[in-house]
Amino acid sequence: MKLDTKKILGILGATALALGIAGAASARPGGGGIGGPWARLIRSLDLSEEQAVQATRLFHPIRQDARQIRRERRENRAMLAEELGKKTPDAEALHRFVEEAAKERTRLAHRAVDAFLELHRGLTPDQRQMLVDRLQKAGRRGPGR
């Protein structure tokens, strides 16, 4: 089996997106938690106290899991470096690693999407319009800016 560097880089890019979405866990007034474009986007919606509590309740567990995934990713870099340092890296092992990482991150991203949908149901029409407007702008320069 041939080592497919483009596939590995693609999976890592998709992983970054999934973790960025999951990073919205800190969507509460006054900041706190992790930052990032998705959290800034949610905070920019001027959530009520009740909405902010809901956002925290929805995203906190996802945030914790995202932190664990980042820790594991750091630990796995050593394994990747060791494998890629070999004269003949084990392509199957590298592909298994990529597939397992992708599955975990995909599960996390799906949980984040479900949380966003639940939060969306509680937004006012004005907040929903602000969300749409900001996401349309984000297509040109990045969410939350």
C-alpha positions as CSV (number, residue, x, y, z in Angstrom):
1,M,0.0,0.0,0.0
2,K,1.4,3.4,-1.0
3,L,1.7,6.2,1.5
4,D,-0.6,8.9,0.3
5,T,0.7,12.2,1.8
6,K,-2.1,14.2,0.2
7,K,-4.7,12.1,1.9
8,I,-3.0,12.5,5.3
9,L,-2.8,16.3,4.8
10,G,-6.5,16.4,3.7
11,I,-7.6,14.5,6.8
12,L,-5.6,16.8,9.0
13,G,-7.2,19.8,7.3
14,A,-10.6,18.4,7.9
15,T,-9.7,17.7,11.4
16,A,-8.7,21.3,12.0
17,L,-12.2,22.3,10.7
18,A,-13.9,19.9,13.0
19,L,-12.0,21.1,16.0
20,G,-12.7,24.7,15.0
21,I,-16.4,24.0,15.0
22,A,-16.1,22.2,18.3
23,G,-14.2,25.2,19.7
24,A,-17.4,27.2,19.9
25,A,-17.8,25.8,23.4
26,S,-16.9,29.1,25.0
27,A,-19.9,31.0,23.6
28,R,-20.8,32.9,26.8
29,P,-20.7,36.6,27.7
30,G,-17.4,37.8,29.1
31,G,-15.4,35.3,27.1
32,G,-13.5,32.6,28.9
33,G,-12.8,29.2,27.4
34,I,-11.1,28.8,24.1
35,G,-11.3,31.6,21.6
36,G,-11.2,31.1,17.9
37,P,-13.4,32.2,15.0
38,W,-16.4,30.0,15.8
39,A,-16.5,31.1,19.5
40,R,-16.2,34.8,18.3
41,L,-19.0,34.2,15.9
42,I,-21.4,32.9,18.6
43,R,-20.4,35.6,21.1
44,S,-21.1,38.3,18.4
45,L,-24.8,37.2,18.4
46,D,-25.4,39.1,21.7
47,L,-26.8,36.0,23.4
48,S,-29.2,36.5,26.4
49,E,-28.1,35.0,29.7
50,E,-30.4,32.0,29.1
51,Q,-29.0,31.4,25.6
52,A,-25.4,31.7,26.9
53,V,-26.1,29.1,29.6
54,Q,-27.6,26.9,26.9
55,A,-24.5,27.4,24.7
56,T,-22.2,26.5,27.6
57,R,-24.3,23.4,28.4
58,L,-24.3,22.3,24.8
59,F,-20.7,22.9,24.0
60,H,-18.8,22.3,27.2
61,P,-18.7,18.5,26.8
62,I,-17.6,18.9,23.2
63,R,-14.9,21.3,24.3
64,Q,-13.6,18.8,26.8
65,D,-13.5,16.1,24.1
66,A,-11.7,18.5,21.7
67,R,-9.0,19.1,24.3
68,Q,-8.6,15.4,24.7
69,I,-8.3,14.9,20.9
70,R,-5.7,17.7,20.8
71,R,-3.7,16.0,23.5
72,E,-3.8,12.7,21.7
73,R,-2.9,14.4,18.4
74,R,0.3,15.7,20.1
75,E,1.1,12.3,21.5
76,N,0.5,10.7,18.1
77,R,2.9,13.1,16.4
78,A,5.7,11.2,18.0
79,M,4.4,7.9,16.6
80,L,4.1,9.5,13.2
81,A,7.6,11.0,13.3
82,E,9.0,7.6,14.4
83,E,7.2,5.8,11.6
84,L,8.1,8.3,8.9
85,G,11.7,8.2,10.2
86,K,12.0,4.6,9.1
87,K,13.6,3.7,5.8
88,T,10.4,2.0,4.9
89,P,7.4,3.4,6.8
90,D,4.5,1.1,7.4
91,A,1.9,2.6,5.0
92,E,-0.9,0.4,6.5
93,A,-0.2,1.6,10.0
94,L,-0.2,5.2,8.8
95,H,-3.4,4.8,7.0
96,R,-5.0,3.1,10.0
97,F,-3.8,6.0,12.1
98,V,-5.4,8.5,9.7
99,E,-8.7,6.6,9.5
100,E,-9.0,6.3,13.3
101,A,-8.2,10.0,13.8
102,A,-10.7,11.0,11.1
103,K,-13.5,8.8,12.7
104,E,-13.0,10.4,16.1
105,R,-12.9,13.9,14.7
106,T,-15.9,13.3,12.5
107,R,-17.9,12.1,15.5
108,L,-16.9,15.2,17.4
109,A,-17.8,17.4,14.4
110,H,-21.2,15.8,14.2
111,R,-21.8,16.4,17.9
112,A,-20.8,20.1,17.4
113,V,-23.2,20.4,14.4
114,D,-26.1,18.9,16.5
115,A,-25.2,21.4,19.3
116,F,-25.3,24.3,16.8
117,L,-28.7,23.2,15.5
118,E,-30.0,23.1,19.0
119,L,-28.6,26.5,19.8
120,H,-30.0,27.8,16.5
121,R,-33.5,26.8,17.5
122,G,-33.3,29.1,20.5
123,L,-32.0,32.2,18.5
124,T,-34.3,35.1,17.8
125,P,-35.0,36.0,14.2
126,D,-32.6,38.9,14.5
127,Q,-29.9,36.7,15.9
128,R,-30.4,34.2,13.1
129,Q,-30.1,37.0,10.5
130,M,-26.9,38.2,12.2
131,L,-25.6,34.6,12.0
132,V,-26.4,34.4,8.3
133,D,-24.8,37.8,7.6
134,R,-21.7,37.0,9.5
135,L,-21.3,33.5,7.8
136,Q,-21.7,35.1,4.4
137,K,-19.0,37.6,5.2
138,A,-16.9,34.7,6.7
139,G,-16.9,33.1,3.3
140,R,-14.6,35.9,2.2
141,R,-12.3,36.2,5.2
142,G,-13.0,33.7,8.0
143,P,-15.9,33.3,10.6
144,G,-16.4,35.7,13.5
145,R,-14.4,38.6,12.0
